[in-house]
Amino acid sequence: MLLLGGAWTPNVIWSLSGGPRRFSELRIDIPEVSAKMLSTRLKDLEAKGVVERTVMPTTPPTVEYCLTELGCELVPAINAIVEIGYKLKLRPVVAGQPA
């Protein structure tokens, strides 16, 4: 859970589960995150072995991010959390109980 606990971490992993993305594409996928926070999160996930950063030999250089094998193993866990959250959201609110 510590791996998934960082701000925006599940969002980044979820976006990369669809395939490699460039930084600008991730910003479009997750518009609420600042460029600085996204950069920090990507560096952190790369250091943990969840994300791989590839510099393409183009002019100017293009950088792509993708999930590693370990990162791909996290996708079902995030999917399960999303499904449970959706089910909780659909539950009727009972008077006197927390929402």
DASULHU-V676590 format. One line per field, one symbol per residue. psi: psi as a letter, one per 40 degrees, with the letter a starting at -180 (. if undefined). A space follows every 50 residues. Layout:
psi->???
This chain:
psi->dddeeihedddddddeeeiiiidddddddgddhidddddddddddddeed ihhhhigihihhhiiiiadddddddddddddddddddddeiihhheii.
